[in-house]
Amino acid sequence: MSAETHEETEYRVSTLELFFDLVFVFTITQLTGTLAGDTSPLGFAQVVIMLCVILWMYFGYVWLTNAVAPNTTVRRLLLMGGMGGFLVIALAIPNAFGSAGIAFGVGYLIVNLVHSGLFISAGGPGSAAAMARLAPFNLGSAGLVFVGGFLPSTPRAVAWVAAVVLMIVSPYVNRRHGEFRIRSAHFVERHGLVVIVALGESIIAIGIGAAGLPINLQLVIAALLGLTLVYQLWWCYFGREQDVRAEHALATMSQSERARAALSAFGWAHAPILLGIVVLAVGVKKTIGHATEHLYLSGALALGGGAAIFLLGEIYFRARLKIGTNRWRIIALLAALATVPIGLWLAIAQVAALVVVFGALLAVEAKLRA
């Protein structure tokens, strides 16, 4: 298929898809709250496992609506069924490795069945055939998540990790994913909205961290620094029309190249981008109420490490699509990690240091681009 033919069939993100994203807002909130409640290595590992499991199918629905416009009553009802499955998953997140494991597995199985069924029945010749070969892998991973929900916590973690591994290897075992039809404008816009949702959670974290506290100068400064940091993350992703350049990069590729780039740049790269935002939101939440105190190592790592994870995903995203140089972003990643000792001394100073790091990065990139 030529780029010209492809662009003739472009369409924008629908309001139903935006409505669908509302449940993802709740999912991110649940993950952030769960990590904030347990910032131990085990708690972090559990959140990473759940995020990977959830993102695989959430991105799967992005691919679905990219190929299947939700323009009939049946399609809309099925999407609402998938949304219901995601809601069950989100409700189960806080205790997914405890008593809510079965609910998490059932919700995930529903999400998979709706996704595969709608994709195969309405995805068009190329996408439907590619999905038919991918569906057994997806349903296999869903089966591991479902069965894992009935197991004790340690075997459950093993089963869910195995599900994540199966997700990761499935596109390379089944190499026909290049047959998926990707509409570049819709695809880029949809992922950008997912990032906006995650960034919104960081702003929510500021409000939650400030709940019940007196509104004084200290709190206002801490909140404004947190908001500035979130804005800088937004600018890193969307600034200087990076999303437009990403769309153009996809549009100039052949169909098979576009599908491979979509998997790597918008799948593998966006996982750390979203994880970084979630982790950073936890750090911001812990900082707001203790701005003039020191952070524990977990809180300081959440701030510096979350920023670094976000930049790691950004670096891969830009490199895969060849839409910008990354030297200064690599330096910023290392500088973000270097702010951790500052947080162990004074929480608000680490947030300010991260604002300086991102501010310097954006200023240098703006100068180079000019």
C-alpha positions, 0 to 999 in steps of 0.5 A: 500500500502506498503512503498516498492510499494510506492517507486517504483512509485516515481518521482522527481519534473518536470521542468513544475512544476518549471515553474509553481512556477514562478507565485508563485514568483510573488504572494509572491512579490505582497503580500510582497509589499502590506504588506509593503505599509500598515503595519497596523493591517487591512493591515496585516489581509488582507494579511493573508486572501489572503495568506491563500486563495492562499496557500490552492489552491497552496498546492492543486496543489502540491497534484495534481502533486504529484498524476498526473504527468504532462506528457501529452499535455492535462495535461500540457495545463490544468496546464497552465490554472491553472497558468493563474488563479494564475497570475490573482490572483497575479495581483489583490492582491494589490487592492483585497479588492478594485476594483480588488476583482472581478478579484481575485474571477474569477482567484480563481474560474478558479484555483479551476475548473482546479484543481478539474477537472484534479484531478478527471479525472486523479488522479487514483482510490483512489485519484480521489475518495477522491478528488470527495468528497473534490471538493464540499468543494473547490468549495464552498470556491471558490464560497465564494471568487468569490461572495465576490469579488462583495461585498463591502470591509467589507462583502468581508472580511467576505465572504473570512474569511468564505472561509478560515474557510471552507477550514480548516474544510473540511478535518475533515468533509470529513475524506476520505483524507487518501485515497490520494496517497502521493509520499514522495520524490516528495512531500517533494521536492516540498514543499522545492522549495516553501520555496526556492521561498519565501526565494528568495523574502526576498533577492529581498526585500533587493534589492528593499530596496536598490534601488536608495540609495548610495552604502556605508558601511552602506548599504553594512553591512545592506544588508549583515546582511539581507542576513545572516538572510535569509541564517539562515532561509534556514539553519533552514529548510534545514540544517542537512538534515531536508528535507531528514529526513522529506522524510524518516518520510513520507515514513515509514508511511502507506498511510492513515498516510502519507496523514494525516501527509502531511496535517498537517506538509506540510499544516498547518505548512507551512502556518506560515512558509511562512507567517513568511518569507513574514512578515520578508521580509517586515521588511528587506525591511524597514530596508535597507534604514533606517539602522541607524535610528529607526524603527516604531513599525510595522517595528520592529514587522515585523522583530521580529514577522516574525522570530517568526511566521517562527519558530512557523511553523518550531516547528509544522513541526518538532513535527508533523513528529518527526524529531527533538527536539524543546526546543531551537527553542521555546527559539529562538522564544521568543528571536526573539520577544524580539528583537522588542524594539531593532528595536525601537532604531536602525534598523540595531541593530535589524537585527544583534540581530536576526542574533545572535539569529539564529546563537546561535540556529543553533550552539546549535543544531549542537552541540547537534546533533554532 
